[in-house]
């Protein structure tokens, strides 16, 4: 896909002038009171179109969710995107007993999966906010309209990728039709072509710059990102590597921000949530993981450690020729053995195998996301992080460009394609070479983007997810050594409570 689709403005006033309702159903969402359907604060509604992807609701982590009848954490976009696209793959596993976790980890998900329902509902609700803005204010500002149309196309992309043939509507308060996957893909491409001239020019920004957290032309095309002043962060700071800086509490304030094409903003006081970057640090850390090279006694920079996500051995092996020879080390030293700054594993007291959940020490710990700051200062809050989630960053443009050229070159990355990969690897102080195979490119996607919500998509594109492909990992398909599972599971089931009318269940899954 040549189009590069996949930012929030400050969230001091997220509430609309009336309570716009949203529900665990399709795009047919009814306001609380028909007499108030035209009284909008346009700027607040515009902000909501961004913040619905970053936060669970309008008033912080412990307040009401945008999705009626559903816990905010269960429906938060980043959390459920990563659950759906990482727990189902060779990267990570989780032994929590929450409904839906084991079904993800064993690739046995179906129509009753609660987290898929949350993911589906978050996306359709976000689309409804976009439709509402466009119906109320499409003539207000051409650039703002183009941005909201981009967000809607992005959300339809995620919906299409996960669920295939999905509900489709471009106006609020209308019963959606069912659009086939190929047709919605074509609609997305046409939509992006129409709005591209109206988006701001591609320009790298920090949080102190106007427009940080909002889309520009680099969000559409990989090449526009490569040719702009967006750039890889290549210099570490304060004892932290350049790669680590992308996932820290001041990533919007340091040069790491210049890599962020589409950041979803977080703040430990003013933009709190359980389902954004906070989830990715709390879920991966134990209370005895100490990963700050400057203060070894602290954990992840928040007060929460949930002992959940663990690296599967096949993912660890992408960094080491022989995992059995790796000594016990914290994450801030593991890179020295791996020869790659991205190997942010803690294996102290952890087994490599994920055979059972004894003490939640099965599988190496991962210490990628944290709330520390490169200057040693503390976060705005003691529980929730200031760490923005870079939903799109320029490294993705590098690898997209490299893979596209490799596919045109018989499956090998050489020349400019190899250089793009080498730029990524050099930033991580990893070795480089002049030629990469498609399997090596796929491995590079994993090393660079683990826990960023895209591994399932990459495996499917390389025919290594569902179907009789023979690529296995521990607990794939629910067996210890892994097994092939049905190709229909490349697309998730439509949640059971969303099926009805024009919306039908995907092939292979039970109708009821």
C-alpha positions in Angstrom: 0.0 0.0 0.0 1.8 3.1 -1.2 -0.4 5.4 0.7 0.9 5.9 4.2 -2.2 6.1 6.4 -2.3 5.1 9.9 -2.6 14.2 16.2 -4.2 15.5 19.5 -4.4 19.2 20.0 -4.2 20.4 23.7 -7.0 18.9 25.6 -7.8 21.5 28.2 -11.5 21.6 27.1 -12.6 18.3 25.6 -16.3 18.6 26.5 -18.7 19.6 23.8 -21.5 22.1 24.5 -23.7 19.1 24.9 -23.2 15.5 25.8 -22.7 13.7 22.4 -23.7 10.1 23.0 -21.9 7.1 21.8 -22.8 3.5 22.1 -21.6 -0.1 21.7 -23.3 -0.4 18.3 -22.6 0.7 14.8 -22.4 4.1 13.3 -26.1 4.8 13.9 -25.6 7.0 17.0 -28.4 9.2 18.4 -27.9 12.4 20.3 -29.2 12.6 23.9 -31.6 15.3 22.9 -32.6 16.1 19.3 -33.2 19.7 20.3 -29.5 20.1 20.9 -28.1 18.7 17.7 -26.8 21.9 16.2 -25.3 23.6 19.3 -21.6 22.6 19.0 -18.4 24.2 20.2 -16.6 23.6 16.8 -13.1 23.8 18.2 -13.9 21.4 21.0 -15.5 18.9 18.6 -12.4 19.2 16.3 -10.2 18.4 19.3 -12.4 15.4 20.2 -11.8 14.0 16.7 -8.2 13.7 17.7 -8.5 12.9 21.4 -10.9 10.0 20.9 -7.8 8.0 19.7 -5.6 9.0 22.6 -8.0 9.1 25.6 -10.9 6.9 26.8 -13.3 9.8 27.5 -13.5 13.6 28.2 -12.6 13.8 31.8 -9.6 11.6 32.5 -8.7 8.0 33.3 -11.2 7.3 36.0 -14.2 9.1 34.5 -16.8 7.9 32.0 -15.7 6.3 28.8 -16.8 7.5 25.3 -18.3 4.0 24.9 -21.5 3.6 26.9 -21.5 0.5 29.1 -17.9 -0.3 28.6 -14.8 0.3 30.8 -12.5 2.9 29.2 -9.5 0.6 29.3 -11.4 -2.1 27.5 -12.2 0.3 24.6 -9.1 2.5 24.5 -7.6 2.7 21.0 -3.9 2.2 21.6 -4.5 -0.6 24.1 -6.8 -2.6 21.9 -4.9 -2.0 18.7 -1.8 -3.4 20.4 -3.7 -6.3 22.0 -5.2 -7.3 18.7 -2.0 -6.9 16.7 0.7 -8.0 19.1 -0.7 -10.6 21.5 -1.8 -12.6 18.5 1.7 -12.9 17.1 5.3 -14.1 17.6 6.2 -11.0 19.7 4.5 -11.2 23.0 2.2 -13.2 25.3 0.2 -12.4 28.4 -0.9 -14.8 31.2 -3.6 -12.6 32.7 -7.0 -14.1 33.2 -8.9 -11.2 31.7 -11.6 -12.4 29.3 -10.2 -12.4 25.8 -6.5 -12.5 26.6 -5.9 -16.3 26.1 -8.1 -16.2 23.0 -5.7 -13.6 21.5 -2.6 -15.5 22.6 -3.8 -18.8 21.2 -5.4 -17.3 18.0 -8.9 -18.7 19.0 -10.8 -15.4 19.0 -14.5 -15.3 17.9 -17.6 -13.1 17.8 -17.9 -13.0 21.6 -14.4 -11.5 22.2 -14.8 -8.5 24.5 -11.6 -6.7 23.5 -12.4 -6.9 19.8 -15.8 -5.5 20.7 -14.0 -2.6 22.4 -11.7 -2.0 19.5 -14.6 -2.1 17.0 -16.7 0.2 19.1 -13.8 2.7 19.6 -13.3 2.9 15.9 -16.9 3.3 14.9 -17.5 5.8 17.7 -14.4 7.8 16.4 -15.8 7.8 12.9 -19.1 9.1 14.2 -17.4 12.0 15.9 -15.7 12.8 12.6 -19.0 12.5 10.7 -20.6 14.9 13.2 -17.8 17.4 12.8 -18.0 17.3 9.0 -21.8 17.7 9.0 -21.6 20.6 11.4 -18.5 22.4 10.3 -17.1 21.3 7.0 -17.2 24.9 5.8 -15.5 26.3 9.0 -11.9 25.8 8.0 -10.6 23.9 4.9 -7.5 22.6 6.7 -9.3 21.4 9.7 -11.9 19.7 7.5 -9.1 17.9 5.6 -7.6 16.8 8.9 -10.8 15.3 10.1 -11.4 13.6 6.8 -7.9 12.1 7.2 -8.7 10.8 10.7 -11.9 9.2 9.4 -10.0 7.5 6.5 -7.4 6.3 9.1 -10.1 4.9 11.3 -11.8 3.2 8.4 -8.4 1.7 7.5 -8.0 0.2 10.9 -11.6 -1.0 10.9 -11.1 -2.6 7.4 -7.8 -4.1 8.3 -9.2 -5.8 11.5 -12.7 -6.7 10.4 -12.8 -6.8 6.6 -16.3 -5.9 5.3 -17.5 -3.2 7.7 -20.2 -0.7 8.4 -19.9 2.5 6.3 -21.5 5.9 6.7 -20.2 9.4 6.0 -23.0 11.3 7.7 -24.1 11.1 11.3 -27.4 9.6 12.4 -27.8 7.4 9.4 -28.0 3.6 9.3 -24.7 2.4 7.9 -24.4 0.2 4.8 -22.0 -2.8 4.6 -19.0 -2.0 2.4 -16.8 -4.7 1.0 -13.1 -4.6 1.9 -11.9 -3.8 -1.6 -14.5 -1.0 -2.0 -13.6 0.7 1.3 -9.9 0.5 0.4 -10.7 2.3 -2.9 -12.8 4.8 -1.0 -9.9 5.5 1.4 -7.4 6.1 -1.5 -9.8 8.4 -3.2 -10.5 10.3 0.0 -6.8 10.8 0.7 -6.1 12.0 -2.9 -8.9 14.6 -2.5 -7.6 16.0 0.8 -3.9 15.9 0.2 -3.6 19.4 -1.3 -5.5 20.8 1.7 -3.3 19.3 4.4 -0.4 21.4 5.9 3.1 20.9 4.4 5.1 18.1 6.0 7.1 19.7 8.8 8.7 18.2 11.9 7.5 19.7 15.2 8.0 19.5 18.9 5.3 19.9 21.5 6.1 23.6 21.8 5.5 24.2 18.1 2.0 25.0 16.6 0.5 21.9 15.0 2.3 19.2 17.0 -0.1 16.3 17.3 -1.9 17.2 14.1 -1.6 15.5 10.7 0.2 17.0 7.7 1.1 15.7 4.2 3.8 13.3 5.6 1.0 11.2 7.1 -0.2 10.2 3.7 3.0 9.3 1.8 6.1 7.6 3.0 8.2 9.5 0.4 6.9 12.9 1.7 8.1 11.9 5.1 11.5 10.9 3.8 11.9 14.1 1.8 10.7 16.5 4.6 12.5 17.6 7.8 11.0 14.7 9.7 14.0 12.6 10.6 15.3 9.7 12.6 16.4 10.6 16.1 20.0 9.5 16.1 21.6 11.1 19.2 21.0 9.8 22.7 20.8 12.0 25.7 21.3 11.7 29.5 22.4 8.1 29.3 19.5 7.0 27.2 19.9 5.7 23.6 18.4 7.6 20.6 15.9 4.7 20.2 14.8 4.8 23.9 14.1 8.5 23.6 11.2 7.8 21.3 9.3 6.1 24.2 10.0 8.4 27.2 8.1 11.0 29.1 9.7 13.9 27.3 9.5 12.4 23.8 7.5 15.4 22.6 10.1 17.9 23.9 13.4 16.4 22.8 14.6 15.8 19.2 12.8 12.5 19.4 9.7 14.5 18.5 11.1 15.2 15.0 10.5 11.5 14.2 6.8 11.7 15.2 4.6 12.1 12.2 1.4 11.3 14.1 1.8 11.4 18.0 -1.2 10.7 20.3 -0.6 13.0 23.2 -0.5 12.1 26.9 0.0 14.1 30.1 0.2 12.8 33.6 -2.3 15.4 34.8 -4.2 16.9 31.9 -4.5 13.9 29.5 -4.7 10.8 31.6 -5.8 7.3 30.5 -5.3 3.6 31.2 -5.3 2.7 27.5 -2.6 4.8 26.0 1.2 4.7 26.5 0.5 4.1 30.2 -0.8 0.6 29.4 2.3 -0.3 27.4 4.6 0.5 30.3 2.4 -0.8 33.2 1.6 -4.1 31.4 5.2 -4.9 30.6 6.9 -4.1 33.9 7.4 -6.1 37.1 7.9 -4.3 40.3 11.5 -5.7 40.4 12.4 -4.5 36.9 14.8 -1.6 37.3 15.5 -0.1 33.9 16.8 3.5 34.4 20.6 3.6 33.9 20.8 6.7 36.1 18.6 5.4 38.9 18.7 1.6 39.0 16.3 1.4 41.9 13.3 2.7 40.1 11.0 0.9 37.7 9.2 2.6 34.8 8.6 6.1 36.0 5.0 5.5 37.1 3.5 4.0 40.2 2.1 1.0 38.3 3.6 -2.3 37.4 1.1 -5.0 36.2 3.4 -7.9 35.2 1.7 -8.9 32.0 3.1 -8.7 28.5 6.2 -11.0 28.0 8.4 -11.6 25.0 7.9 -14.8 23.2 11.2 -16.7 22.6 11.0 -16.4 18.8 11.0 -12.6 19.2 14.0 -12.6 21.6 15.8 -14.8 19.1 15.7 -12.0 16.5 18.4 -10.2 18.5 20.6 -13.1 19.6 22.3 -16.0 17.7 22.1 -18.1 20.8 19.7 -17.1 23.5 21.0 -19.7 25.9 24.3 -17.8 26.2 22.7 -14.5 27.3 23.5 -13.7 30.9 20.9 -12.2 33.2 20.8 -8.5 32.7 18.5 -5.5 33.1 17.2 -3.8 29.9 19.7 -0.9 30.1 22.6 -3.4 29.7 21.0 -6.0 27.4 21.9 -4.0 24.2 25.6 -4.6 24.9 25.1 -8.3 24.4 22.6 -8.0 21.6 24.6 -5.4 19.6 21.4 -3.6 19.1 20.0 -0.7 21.2 16.4 -2.0 20.5 16.9 -5.1 22.6 15.2 -3.7 25.7 14.7 -7.0 27.6 15.0 -7.8 31.2 15.7 -11.5 31.9 16.7 -11.3 35.6 14.6 -14.0 37.2 12.7 -14.7 34.0 12.7 -17.8 31.9 12.9 -17.7 28.1 10.1 -20.1 27.7 6.5 -19.0 28.1 5.3 -22.5 29.2 3.2 -21.4 32.2 2.4 -18.4 34.3 4.3 -19.2 37.5 4.8 -15.9 39.2 4.3 -14.1 35.8 8.1 -14.7 35.2 7.6 -16.8 32.1 9.1 -15.0 29.1 11.5 -12.1 29.3 10.3 -8.7 30.5 10.2 -5.8 28.0 11.2 -2.3 29.0 10.5 -0.3 25.9 8.0 2.4 27.2 8.7 4.5 30.3 7.9 7.8 31.9 11.5 8.9 32.6 12.8 12.1 31.2 16.2 12.6 29.6 17.1 15.6 31.8 16.3 13.7 35.0 13.2 15.7 35.9 10.0 14.0 37.0 6.7 13.7 35.2 3.7 15.9 35.7 2.0 13.1 37.6 3.1 10.2 39.8 0.8 7.6 38.2 0.0 8.6 34.6 2.8 9.3 32.1 3.6 12.2 29.9 4.8 9.8 27.2 3.2 10.4 23.8 2.4 7.4 21.7 3.9 7.8 18.2 1.2 6.2 16.1 3.2 7.0 13.0 6.9 7.8 13.0 9.4 8.4 10.2 11.1 5.0 10.7 8.0 3.5 9.3 8.5 5.5 6.1 12.0 4.2 5.8 11.0 0.5 6.1 7.9 1.0 3.9 10.1 2.5 1.2 12.7 -0.3 1.6 10.1 -3.0 1.3 8.4 -1.5 -1.7 11.7 -1.3 -3.6 12.6 -4.8 -2.5 9.3 -6.2 -3.9 10.1 -4.4 -7.2 13.6 -6.0 -7.2 12.7 -9.6 -6.9 12.5 -9.7 -3.1 15.8 -8.2 -2.3 16.7 -4.8 -0.7 19.8 -3.4 -2.3 21.0 0.1 -3.1 18.6 2.8 -1.8 16.4 0.1 -0.2 19.3 -1.4 1.8 20.4 2.1 2.8 17.0 2.9 4.3 17.3 -0.3 6.4 20.9 0.5 7.3 19.9 3.9 8.5 17.4 2.3 10.9 20.0 -0.2 12.1 22.8 2.4 12.4 20.6 4.4 14.7 20.4 1.4 16.9 24.1 0.8 16.7 23.4 -2.5 14.9 25.5 -4.0 12.1 24.6 -3.3 8.5 25.0 -5.0 5.1 24.4 -4.4 1.4 21.6 -6.8 0.8 18.4 -7.9 2.7 15.9 -10.6 1.9 12.2 -10.3 2.5 12.4 -12.4 5.7 15.1 -10.1 7.0 13.0 -7.1 6.2 10.1 -8.7 8.1 12.4 -9.3 11.1 13.5 -5.6 10.9 9.9 -4.5 11.2 9.6 -6.5 14.4 12.9 -5.3 15.9 12.0 -1.6 15.2 8.2 -1.6 15.9 7.5 -4.3 18.6 4.6 -3.3 20.9 3.5 -0.6 18.5 0.5 -2.4 17.2 1.5 -3.5 13.8 3.1 -7.0 13.9 -0.1 -9.0 12.9 -0.4 -6.8 9.8 3.3 -7.4 8.8 3.0 -11.1 9.3 -0.2 -11.2 7.1 1.5 -9.2 4.4 4.4 -11.7 4.3 2.1 -14.8 4.5 3.3 -15.8 7.9 0.1 -15.5 10.0 -3.0 -17.6 9.2 -3.1 -20.4 6.8 -0.7 -23.3 6.0 2.5 -21.3 5.9 4.6 -23.3 8.4 5.8 -20.3 10.3 5.2 -21.1 14.0 5.9 -19.6 17.3 5.4 -20.7 20.9 1.6 -21.1 21.6 0.6 -20.1 18.0 -2.8 -21.8 17.5 -2.9 -22.9 21.2 -0.1 -25.5 21.2 3.3 -25.2 23.0 5.4 -25.6 19.8 2.9 -23.7 17.7 0.7 -24.8 14.8 -0.9 -23.4 11.7 -4.4 -22.0 12.1 -7.1 -21.2 9.7 -6.5 -18.4 7.1 -10.0 -16.9 7.8 -8.5 -15.7 11.1 -6.4 -13.2 9.2 -9.6 -11.1 9.7 -11.2 -10.9 13.1 -14.9 -11.8 13.8 -17.4 -9.0 13.7 -18.5 -8.7 17.4 -21.7 -10.6 17.9 -23.7 -7.6 19.2 -22.7 -5.6 16.1 -24.1 -8.2 13.6 -27.5 -7.3 12.3 -29.2 -5.7 9.4 -26.6 -5.0 6.7 -23.8 -6.1 8.9 -23.1 -9.8 8.5 -20.5 -12.1 10.2 -17.2 -12.8 8.5 -16.7 -16.2 6.8 -15.5 -19.0 9.1 -16.9 -17.6 12.3 -20.2 -18.8 13.9 -23.2 -16.6 13.2 -24.5 -16.6 16.7 
